[in-house]
Amino acid sequence: MLGLLLLLQVLASCLWLGHSTVETPFLICPQFFYDGIPPNNALNPKNPAWICQRFRNSFRYATLYDRDRRIPVYSAYIFQPRNTEKPPEWWMVEPQVSNVNLKEMERESDLIAQHHFTLDQIEESQAVLDDYKGLKDLDFGHLNPSDHMESLGSKMATFTLTNVVPQDSSLNKGQWNIYQSKTMPKMTKGCTTTYVITGAVPGSTDIAVGRVNRPSHIWSAACCLVGTEPTSAWGAIAENKKNEVVTITLGELEERLTNFYGRKVILFEKPCPRQ
């Protein structure tokens, strides 16, 4: 066991020295998960990228990304809403998804002009802006919304295509927005720290001529700590074709995801209340 721990420490050190932030399992940004433990591997896709989302030299949140479907599986963050300057919508991509040793997210145009990427290299394993052009009744659906972040830099970091999915427009602007902007602040009142994991269940249809999957469901889980003790937890889920969000217990959400994926899903390893 000691040998395994030493090996993990060496790997983490090598990752840091190399500035690579797409690795398993979030070794250099565990702070976005309760007790540093991400969900179990039941949600893992066949071709995953574990991204410590870095912007302006700071880690902002964590994302498990599906390179084949070109959508995030989930984004994990700490709920810290604060009224700050509205962020510019500078849509970015993650050069690290292509296994290139760059430190952080960049705009497509900057990668091409400054780092000599080609568009083909970028779009090989992730969505690009052209994939979302001309969509009908679909929006950029943030998993980690900018309004849940504390600083301007963190808000800007949510505008990366590794943090969005094609989301039903009525849902995105309607009940999902109400859940994010009204239900979450109400339910987190009194919490010292709230850990959030928001994800998307892969669907059977695509956009952009099969390049980007359209999820069948959008879901979110939260665990509220008062001091260091988990005092409450909950989940929310919505079909990605209707304007309706169901708020349920964490245990019920894990059961539904277990049915979708056919494997036992555990979102929070520590004893966040399931009922």
C-alpha positions as CSV (number, residue, x, y, z in Angstrom):
1,M,0.0,0.0,0.0
2,L,2.8,2.4,0.9
3,G,4.5,1.7,-2.5
4,L,1.2,2.5,-4.3
5,L,0.9,5.8,-2.4
6,L,4.5,6.7,-3.2
7,L,3.9,5.9,-6.9
8,L,0.8,8.2,-6.9
9,Q,2.9,11.0,-5.3
10,V,5.6,10.6,-8.0
11,L,3.0,10.7,-10.8
12,A,1.4,13.8,-9.3
13,S,4.7,15.5,-9.1
14,C,5.5,14.7,-12.7
15,L,2.2,16.0,-13.8
16,W,2.7,19.3,-12.0
17,L,6.2,19.7,-13.4
18,G,4.9,19.1,-16.9
19,H,1.9,21.4,-16.4
20,S,-0.4,18.7,-17.8
21,T,-3.8,18.9,-16.3
22,V,-5.7,16.2,-18.2
23,E,-5.0,13.0,-16.2
24,T,-6.8,10.5,-14.1
25,P,-8.2,10.9,-11.5
26,F,-7.9,14.7,-11.0
27,L,-4.7,14.3,-9.0
28,I,-3.8,18.0,-9.1
29,C,-7.3,19.4,-8.5
30,P,-9.0,17.3,-5.9
31,Q,-10.3,20.3,-4.1
32,F,-13.5,20.4,-6.2
33,F,-14.7,17.1,-4.8
34,Y,-15.9,16.4,-1.3
35,D,-12.9,15.0,0.6
36,G,-11.0,15.0,-2.7
37,I,-12.9,11.9,-4.0
38,P,-14.6,12.1,-7.4
39,P,-17.5,9.9,-8.4
40,N,-16.8,6.3,-9.0
41,N,-15.9,5.0,-12.4
42,A,-19.4,4.0,-13.4
43,L,-19.8,7.2,-15.3
44,N,-16.5,6.9,-17.1
45,P,-16.7,6.8,-21.0
46,K,-14.6,4.7,-23.2
47,N,-12.3,7.6,-24.2
48,P,-12.2,9.9,-21.2
49,A,-10.3,13.1,-20.4
50,W,-10.0,14.2,-16.8
51,I,-9.6,17.9,-17.0
52,C,-8.5,20.3,-14.2
53,Q,-10.1,23.4,-15.8
54,R,-7.4,26.0,-15.6
55,F,-7.7,29.7,-16.6
56,R,-5.4,32.6,-15.9
57,N,-3.0,30.4,-14.0
58,S,-5.6,29.0,-11.5
59,F,-7.7,25.9,-11.4
60,R,-11.4,26.8,-11.5
61,Y,-13.3,23.5,-11.5
62,A,-13.0,19.9,-12.8
63,T,-14.5,18.1,-15.8
64,L,-14.7,14.5,-16.9
65,Y,-14.9,14.8,-20.7
66,D,-16.0,12.2,-23.3
67,R,-13.7,12.5,-26.3
68,D,-15.8,10.2,-28.5
69,R,-19.2,12.0,-28.0
70,R,-17.5,15.4,-27.6
71,I,-19.5,16.4,-24.5
72,P,-18.7,16.6,-20.8
73,V,-19.8,13.7,-18.6
74,Y,-19.9,16.0,-15.6
75,S,-18.3,19.2,-14.2
76,A,-17.6,19.4,-10.5
77,Y,-17.2,22.7,-8.5
78,I,-17.8,24.5,-5.3
79,F,-20.9,26.6,-5.2
80,Q,-19.7,30.2,-4.6
81,P,-22.1,32.6,-6.3
82,R,-21.1,36.2,-6.1
83,N,-22.2,39.3,-8.0
84,T,-19.2,40.5,-10.0
85,E,-18.7,42.0,-13.4
86,K,-20.6,40.1,-16.1
87,P,-18.0,37.9,-18.0
88,P,-17.4,38.3,-21.7
89,E,-18.6,35.2,-23.6
90,W,-15.2,34.3,-25.0
91,W,-15.8,30.7,-26.0
92,M,-12.7,28.6,-25.4
93,V,-11.5,25.0,-26.0
94,E,-9.1,22.7,-24.2
95,P,-5.8,22.0,-26.0
96,Q,-5.0,19.4,-23.4
97,V,-7.8,17.2,-24.6
98,S,-5.6,16.6,-27.7
99,N,-2.7,15.6,-25.4
100,V,-0.8,18.8,-26.1
101,N,1.2,20.2,-23.2
102,L,-0.4,23.6,-22.8
103,K,-1.3,24.9,-19.4
104,E,-4.9,26.0,-19.9
105,M,-7.9,26.7,-22.0
106,E,-7.6,29.0,-25.0
107,R,-9.7,30.5,-27.7
108,E,-9.7,28.6,-31.0
109,S,-8.3,31.6,-32.9
110,D,-5.5,31.9,-30.4
111,L,-4.5,28.3,-30.6
112,I,-4.4,28.5,-34.4
113,A,-2.6,31.9,-34.6
114,Q,-0.2,31.6,-31.6
115,H,0.3,27.9,-31.0
116,H,0.2,26.7,-34.6
117,F,-2.8,24.4,-34.1
118,T,-5.0,23.4,-37.1
119,L,-8.8,23.3,-36.7
120,D,-8.6,19.6,-37.6
121,Q,-6.3,19.0,-34.6
122,I,-8.7,20.8,-32.3
123,E,-11.9,19.2,-33.5
124,E,-10.6,15.7,-33.6
125,S,-11.5,15.0,-29.9
126,Q,-13.7,17.9,-28.8
127,A,-16.5,20.2,-29.9
128,V,-15.7,23.5,-31.7
129,L,-17.8,26.6,-32.2
130,D,-18.9,25.5,-35.7
131,D,-20.6,22.5,-34.2
132,Y,-23.0,24.8,-32.3
133,K,-23.8,27.1,-35.2
134,G,-27.3,27.2,-36.6
135,L,-28.9,25.0,-34.0
136,K,-32.7,25.1,-33.8
137,D,-34.3,24.9,-30.3
138,L,-30.9,24.1,-28.7
139,D,-28.6,26.2,-26.6
140,F,-25.1,26.1,-25.1
141,G,-26.0,24.3,-21.9
142,H,-23.5,25.0,-19.2
143,L,-22.9,22.2,-16.7
144,N,-21.1,24.6,-14.4
145,P,-22.9,27.9,-14.9
146,S,-21.0,31.2,-14.6
147,D,-23.5,32.5,-12.0
148,H,-22.4,29.8,-9.5
149,M,-18.8,31.0,-9.5
150,E,-17.1,33.6,-7.3
151,S,-14.7,35.6,-9.4
152,L,-14.6,37.1,-12.8
153,G,-11.9,34.7,-13.9
154,S,-13.8,31.7,-12.7
155,K,-17.0,32.9,-14.4
156,M,-15.0,33.3,-17.7
157,A,-13.6,29.8,-17.3
158,T,-17.1,28.3,-17.6
159,F,-17.2,29.5,-21.2
160,T,-15.3,26.5,-22.6
161,L,-16.8,24.0,-24.9
162,T,-15.7,21.2,-22.6
163,N,-18.3,22.5,-20.1
164,V,-21.3,22.6,-22.3
165,V,-23.8,20.3,-24.0
166,P,-26.5,20.8,-26.6
167,Q,-29.4,21.6,-24.2
168,D,-33.1,22.1,-25.0
169,S,-33.7,25.9,-25.3
170,S,-36.9,25.9,-23.3
171,L,-35.3,23.9,-20.5
172,N,-32.1,26.0,-20.5
173,K,-34.0,29.3,-20.3
174,G,-36.9,27.9,-18.2
175,Q,-37.0,25.4,-15.3
176,W,-33.2,24.5,-15.4
177,N,-32.4,28.2,-15.1
178,I,-34.9,28.5,-12.2
179,Y,-33.2,25.5,-10.5
180,Q,-29.8,27.1,-10.9
181,S,-30.7,30.7,-10.0
182,K,-33.4,30.3,-7.4
183,T,-33.6,26.7,-6.0
184,M,-29.8,26.3,-5.4
185,P,-29.4,29.5,-3.5
186,K,-32.4,28.6,-1.3
187,M,-31.3,25.1,-0.6
188,T,-27.7,26.1,0.2
189,K,-28.6,28.7,2.7
190,G,-26.6,28.1,5.9
191,C,-24.1,25.8,4.2
192,T,-20.5,26.5,4.9
193,T,-19.4,24.6,1.7
194,T,-21.5,23.1,-1.0
195,Y,-19.9,20.6,-3.5
196,V,-21.7,20.3,-6.8
197,I,-21.5,17.7,-9.6
198,T,-23.6,18.4,-12.7
199,G,-23.7,16.1,-15.6
200,A,-25.3,14.8,-18.8
201,V,-26.5,11.3,-19.7
202,P,-25.6,10.5,-23.3
203,G,-28.5,10.4,-25.7
204,S,-29.3,8.5,-29.0
205,T,-29.1,11.6,-31.3
206,D,-26.4,14.0,-32.3
207,I,-25.8,17.4,-33.8
208,A,-23.2,18.7,-36.3
209,V,-23.5,15.6,-38.6
210,G,-22.9,13.2,-35.8
211,R,-20.0,14.9,-34.2
212,V,-21.6,16.0,-30.9
213,N,-24.0,14.0,-28.8
214,R,-27.3,15.4,-27.6
215,P,-27.8,14.2,-24.0
216,S,-31.0,12.5,-23.0
217,H,-31.0,14.0,-19.5
218,I,-29.3,16.8,-17.5
219,W,-28.7,16.2,-13.8
220,S,-27.1,17.8,-10.8
221,A,-26.1,16.7,-7.3
222,A,-25.1,18.8,-4.3
223,C,-23.8,18.0,-0.8
224,C,-24.0,20.7,1.9
225,L,-21.5,20.9,4.7
226,V,-21.9,22.9,7.8
227,G,-18.4,23.2,9.2
228,T,-16.9,19.8,8.2
229,E,-20.1,17.8,8.6
230,P,-22.4,16.9,5.7
231,T,-25.9,18.0,6.8
232,S,-28.0,17.7,3.6
233,A,-27.8,16.6,0.0
234,W,-30.1,16.6,-3.0
235,G,-30.3,16.0,-6.7
236,A,-32.1,17.3,-9.7
237,I,-32.8,15.8,-13.1
238,A,-34.5,16.8,-16.4
239,E,-35.2,15.2,-19.7
240,N,-33.4,17.2,-22.4
241,K,-36.6,17.6,-24.5
242,K,-39.0,19.2,-22.1
243,N,-39.1,22.2,-19.7
244,E,-39.4,20.3,-16.5
245,V,-37.0,19.7,-13.6
246,V,-37.5,17.1,-10.8
247,T,-35.8,17.7,-7.5
248,I,-35.1,14.4,-5.7
249,T,-32.9,13.0,-3.0
250,L,-29.2,12.2,-3.7
251,G,-30.0,8.5,-3.3
252,E,-32.8,8.7,-5.9
253,L,-30.5,10.5,-8.3
254,E,-27.8,7.8,-7.9
255,E,-30.4,5.1,-8.5
256,R,-31.7,6.7,-11.7
257,L,-28.1,7.2,-13.0
258,T,-27.4,3.5,-12.1
259,N,-30.3,2.5,-14.3
260,F,-29.2,4.7,-17.2
261,Y,-25.6,3.5,-17.1
262,G,-26.2,-0.1,-16.0
263,R,-23.5,0.2,-13.3
264,K,-23.7,1.3,-9.7
265,V,-23.2,5.1,-9.5
266,I,-21.8,6.7,-6.4
267,L,-21.5,10.5,-6.7
268,F,-20.2,11.3,-3.3
269,E,-18.1,8.6,-1.5
270,K,-18.4,10.3,1.9
271,P,-21.7,10.0,3.8
272,C,-23.7,12.8,2.3
273,P,-27.4,12.1,3.2
274,R,-28.9,9.8,0.6
275,Q,-32.5,10.3,1.9
